[in-house]
Amino acid sequence: MTKEELIERISKAVPLSKADAGRALNTIIDNIVKALKKGEKLTLIGFGTFHVGKRKARTGRNPRTGEAIKILARKIPKFKAGKAFKDLLK
């Protein structure tokens, strides 16, 4: 499913125009991103938790040359599905 298809489904399920549904979805996504940028954890009961993980610095290999390269430590977004969500997928 694409973002456009999700917007269309939202507009059909709730009495909203596609434009309003798109703005609502964009607002939700923007707020998730802002919370993660601040280092906050966002929990949606029954769905899951968004949080920021950390990757350690490591040595990798350039696939073309085989040369060793340093990969810097970085923060990455993570999602852990909630129990109710997992149970729906069984």
N, C-alpha and C positions, 0 to 999 in steps of 0.2 A: 504494500500500500504506500502510496506517495502522500506527501503533505497535502496536496490538492484534493486527493480522494478523502483524506481524513476531514478536511474542512467541509467537503460536501456532505459527508455523513453527519457531522456535527450540526450543520444547517438544517438537515432533514429531521434529526432527532429532537432539536430544540427550536422553538420558533424564532430563528435568527436568519438574516440574510447571509449569503456566502461571505460578503465583505465583513460583517460583524463577527461571524464565526472565525474568519481568518485573523482578525485583530485579537480576538479572545485567545486563540491558540498561540499567536505570536507573543502576547503578553505573558502567558503561562511559561513559554520557553524562555523568554527574556528573564523572568524572575527566577527560574531554576538556575540559569547561567550566572546571574548576579549573586545568588546565594552561594554557589560553588566558588566563585571568584573570591568571596569574602572568607572562604574556608568553612562555611557552615554546612551542616548536614540537613537534607530535606527528606522528611519521611511522609509518605502518603499511605496511611493505614489501609491494609488490604491490597495495596499495589506493590510498593517497594520503597527503597531508600536510595537516594542519590548522595554520593559523597566524593571527596577528593582523595585519591590514593597517591602514593609516592613511588617512583621508580628510582633505584639507586644508579649511580654512574657505573658504567661498565665498558668493557672493550668489545668492539664488534669487528667485523671484517667487511671490506668493500667487496661486493660480489664480482665486480669486473676484474679488479687487480689482485684481490686476495690480501691487500695491505690492511694491517691492523689500524683501526680508528677508535678514538675515544668518543663514547656516547655520554652526554652530560646527564646528570640527574634531572628529573622533571616531575611535575605534578600532572596527574591524569584523572579525568572524570571516571567514576565507577558507578554501577547500578547493581543493587542486590534485590532480587525479586522477593516480595513478601510471601508468607505461607499461603494465604488465600489465593494469590495469583498463581503460585506454583500448583496448588491443588486443582485449579480450573484447567490446567494444561495436561493433566494426567489422562 
